[in-house]
Amino acid sequence: MNRTASIMKMHWRDRWIWIYTPWMILLFSFAVNLIIGFLAGGQENIYTGGILSIFVWIFVCTLIIQGQTFPFALGMNIRRTDYFVGTIVMGLLVSAGSAVILFLLSIMEKMTDSWGVNLYFFNIPFMNHISPLARFGIYFVVMVHVFFLGFIISSIYRRYRKTGMTVFFLALFLISSIVSMALTYYSLWGDLFSWIAHHYMELFIWLAPLSIIYALLSYVLLRRATVS
């Protein structure tokens, strides 16, 4: 437990990567869109994907963090299991804290009538039809998912290096190409988008077990990863 706590303290020293930078990026994007809304006089609804910036950064953050801290932790005689648990707990705490803040900002957005300028930044259109608890759940689940997605990709690199990454991205490219060709050949794109529109909540729910699979695979990979 002490070693796990040490890993969390090590990560906490990188507050700029974990916390400050993503929120600075997000709030800057929000400020720009808010200014645009004021200049437009609130005549039109403004829908922006700026909120995605924090999820993208958490993904990037995971790639950076593991590369910087894994060799250092093992050099300090920290077990791989302790490193894994400490990093995962840190990721879950950051995800939970970020989800809470996003949720509170979405509430403020509703209370201020979209900031008085019809700016929908923290409330994506489909969220108008779900409960506040479900909105918080979406923020948290997506945040956790992108964290574990970044973690497993960095674990693949840590275990298999450039060869592993080349194989991984080639396989991803081939699978996506085959699926895309099949959907185009059978004219199924419309059906796919229609299905997503009616089942998007189920897709968010499935992100949770996917995150668990990512975590388990990451643990297996890190157990066999080398420091160099």
PAVEXMI-797720 format. One line per 10 residues: their letters; for each residue x, y, z of C-alpha. Coordinates in Angstrom, 1 decimal, decimal comma. Layout:
<recs>
A	X/Y/Z ~ ...
</recs>
This chain:
<recs>
MNRTASIMKM	0,0/0,0/0,0 ~ 2,9/2,4/0,8 ~ 4,5/1,8/-2,6 ~ 1,1/2,4/-4,3 ~ 0,8/5,6/-2,4 ~ 4,3/6,5/-3,5 ~ 3,4/6,0/-7,1 ~ 0,3/8,3/-6,7 ~ 2,5/11,0/-5,0 ~ 5,0/10,7/-8,0
HWRDRWIWIY	2,1/11,3/-10,4 ~ 0,8/14,2/-8,3 ~ 4,0/16,0/-8,8 ~ 3,1/16,2/-12,5 ~ 0,0/18,2/-11,8 ~ 0,6/20,3/-14,9 ~ 0,2/17,3/-17,1 ~ -2,6/15,6/-15,1 ~ -4,7/18,7/-14,2 ~ -3,6/22,2/-15,1
TPWMILLFSF	-2,9/21,8/-18,8 ~ -6,2/20,0/-19,8 ~ -8,3/22,5/-17,9 ~ -6,4/25,5/-19,3 ~ -7,0/24,2/-22,8 ~ -10,6/23,5/-22,1 ~ -11,3/26,9/-20,4 ~ -9,4/28,7/-23,2 ~ -11,6/27,1/-25,8 ~ -14,7/27,9/-23,7
AVNLIIGFLA	-13,6/31,6/-23,4 ~ -13,1/31,9/-27,1 ~ -16,5/30,5/-27,8 ~ -18,1/32,7/-25,2 ~ -16,6/35,8/-26,8 ~ -17,9/34,6/-30,2 ~ -21,3/34,2/-28,6 ~ -21,3/37,7/-27,2 ~ -20,1/39,2/-30,5 ~ -22,9/37,3/-32,3
GGQENIYTGG	-25,4/38,7/-29,8 ~ -26,9/35,3/-29,0 ~ -28,9/35,3/-32,2 ~ -28,0/31,8/-33,1 ~ -27,4/28,6/-31,1 ~ -23,7/27,8/-30,9 ~ -22,8/24,1/-30,6 ~ -19,1/23,4/-30,2 ~ -17,1/20,3/-29,7 ~ -14,6/22,2/-27,5
ILSIFVWIFV	-15,4/19,9/-24,5 ~ -13,7/17,1/-26,4 ~ -10,3/18,8/-25,8 ~ -10,1/17,6/-22,2 ~ -10,8/14,0/-23,2 ~ -8,2/14,1/-26,0 ~ -5,7/15,5/-23,5 ~ -6,3/12,8/-21,0 ~ -5,6/10,3/-23,7 ~ -2,4/12,1/-24,6
CTLIIQGQTF	-1,5/12,5/-21,0 ~ -1,6/8,7/-20,4 ~ 0,8/8,2/-23,3 ~ 3,2/10,8/-21,9 ~ 3,0/9,7/-18,2 ~ 3,8/6,1/-18,6 ~ 6,8/6,8/-20,8 ~ 8,2/9,2/-18,2 ~ 7,4/7,3/-15,0 ~ 7,5/3,6/-15,6
PFALGMNIRR	11,3/3,3/-16,0 ~ 11,8/5,7/-13,1 ~ 9,5/3,7/-10,8 ~ 11,2/0,4/-11,6 ~ 14,6/2,0/-11,1 ~ 13,4/2,9/-7,6 ~ 12,6/-0,9/-7,0 ~ 8,9/-0,3/-7,3 ~ 7,0/-3,5/-8,3 ~ 5,2/-3,4/-11,6
TDYFVGTIVM	1,9/-4,3/-9,8 ~ 2,4/-1,3/-7,4 ~ 3,1/1,0/-10,4 ~ 0,0/-0,3/-12,2 ~ -2,3/0,0/-9,3 ~ -1,0/3,5/-8,3 ~ -1,3/4,8/-11,9 ~ -4,8/3,4/-12,3 ~ -6,0/4,8/-9,0 ~ -4,6/8,2/-10,0
GLLVSAGSAV	-6,3/8,0/-13,4 ~ -9,6/7,1/-11,8 ~ -9,4/10,0/-9,3 ~ -8,5/12,5/-12,0 ~ -11,4/11,2/-14,2 ~ -13,8/11,4/-11,3 ~ -12,8/14,9/-10,3 ~ -12,9/16,1/-14,0 ~ -16,3/14,5/-14,4 ~ -17,6/16,3/-11,3
ILFLLSIMEK	-16,4/19,7/-12,6 ~ -17,8/19,1/-16,0 ~ -21,1/18,1/-14,5 ~ -21,3/21,2/-12,3 ~ -20,4/23,4/-15,3 ~ -23,2/21,7/-17,3 ~ -25,6/22,6/-14,5 ~ -24,4/26,2/-14,6 ~ -24,9/26,3/-18,3 ~ -28,5/25,3/-17,9
MTDSWGVNLY	-29,1/27,7/-15,0 ~ -27,6/30,7/-17,0 ~ -29,7/29,9/-20,1 ~ -26,6/28,8/-22,0 ~ -24,5/31,6/-20,6 ~ -26,9/34,1/-22,0 ~ -25,6/33,8/-25,5 ~ -27,1/30,4/-26,5 ~ -23,7/28,7/-26,2 ~ -24,0/24,9/-25,7
FFNIPFMNHI	-20,4/24,0/-24,6 ~ -20,8/21,5/-21,7 ~ -24,2/20,2/-22,8 ~ -24,0/18,2/-26,0 ~ -27,5/18,3/-27,7 ~ -28,5/14,7/-26,8 ~ -27,8/15,4/-23,2 ~ -30,9/17,5/-23,0 ~ -33,0/14,3/-22,9 ~ -31,1/12,5/-20,1
SPLARFGIYF	-31,1/12,8/-16,3 ~ -28,3/14,7/-14,5 ~ -27,0/11,4/-13,0 ~ -26,7/9,9/-16,5 ~ -24,9/13,1/-17,7 ~ -22,3/12,7/-14,9 ~ -22,0/9,0/-15,7 ~ -21,3/9,7/-19,4 ~ -18,5/12,2/-18,5 ~ -16,9/9,8/-16,1
VVMVHVFFLG	-17,2/6,7/-18,3 ~ -15,8/8,4/-21,4 ~ -13,0/9,9/-19,3 ~ -12,0/6,5/-17,9 ~ -12,3/4,9/-21,3 ~ -9,9/7,3/-23,0 ~ -7,5/7,0/-20,0 ~ -7,4/3,2/-20,3 ~ -7,2/3,4/-24,1 ~ -4,1/5,5/-23,9
FIISSIYRRY	-2,7/3,3/-21,1 ~ -3,0/0,1/-23,2 ~ -1,5/1,7/-26,3 ~ 1,5/2,9/-24,2 ~ 1,7/-0,6/-22,6 ~ 1,9/-2,2/-26,1 ~ 4,8/0,1/-26,9 ~ 6,4/-0,6/-23,6 ~ 6,2/-4,3/-24,2 ~ 6,9/-4,6/-27,9
RKTGMTVFFL	8,4/-1,3/-28,8 ~ 8,2/-0,1/-32,4 ~ 7,4/-3,5/-33,8 ~ 4,4/-3,8/-31,6 ~ 3,1/-0,4/-32,5 ~ 3,6/-1,0/-36,2 ~ 1,6/-4,3/-36,0 ~ -1,1/-2,7/-33,8 ~ -1,7/0,2/-36,2 ~ -1,5/-1,9/-39,3
ALFLISSIVS	-4,1/-4,3/-37,8 ~ -6,3/-1,3/-36,8 ~ -6,0/0,1/-40,3 ~ -6,9/-3,2/-42,0 ~ -9,9/-3,9/-39,7 ~ -11,3/-0,3/-40,2 ~ -10,7/-0,5/-43,9 ~ -12,5/-3,9/-44,2 ~ -15,4/-2,7/-42,1 ~ -15,7/0,6/-44,1
MALTYYSLWG	-15,6/-1,3/-47,4 ~ -18,3/-3,7/-46,3 ~ -20,5/-0,9/-45,1 ~ -20,1/0,9/-48,4 ~ -20,6/-2,2/-50,5 ~ -23,8/-3,2/-48,8 ~ -25,0/0,5/-48,3 ~ -25,2/0,1/-44,6 ~ -23,9/3,5/-43,5 ~ -27,3/5,0/-43,1
DLFSWIAHHY	-28,5/2,0/-41,0 ~ -25,4/2,3/-38,9 ~ -25,9/5,9/-38,1 ~ -29,6/5,3/-37,4 ~ -28,7/2,5/-35,0 ~ -26,2/4,7/-33,2 ~ -28,8/7,5/-32,9 ~ -31,2/5,1/-31,2 ~ -28,7/3,2/-29,0 ~ -26,1/5,7/-28,0
MELFIWLAPL	-26,7/5,2/-24,3 ~ -26,0/1,5/-24,7 ~ -22,8/2,4/-26,4 ~ -21,7/4,5/-23,5 ~ -22,5/1,7/-21,1 ~ -20,3/-0,7/-23,1 ~ -17,4/1,6/-22,6 ~ -17,2/0,4/-19,0 ~ -16,4/-3,3/-19,7 ~ -14,1/-2,2/-22,5
SIIYALLSYV	-12,1/-0,2/-20,1 ~ -11,8/-3,2/-17,8 ~ -10,5/-5,3/-20,7 ~ -8,0/-2,5/-21,5 ~ -6,8/-2,5/-17,9 ~ -6,4/-6,3/-17,7 ~ -4,4/-6,4/-21,0 ~ -2,3/-3,5/-19,8 ~ -1,4/-5,3/-16,6 ~ -0,4/-8,4/-18,5
LLRRATVS	1,8/-6,3/-20,9 ~ 3,5/-4,3/-18,1 ~ 4,3/-7,5/-16,2 ~ 6,5/-8,5/-19,1 ~ 7,7/-5,1/-20,2 ~ 11,4/-4,1/-20,0 ~ 12,7/-0,8/-18,6 ~ 15,0/0,1/-21,5
</recs>
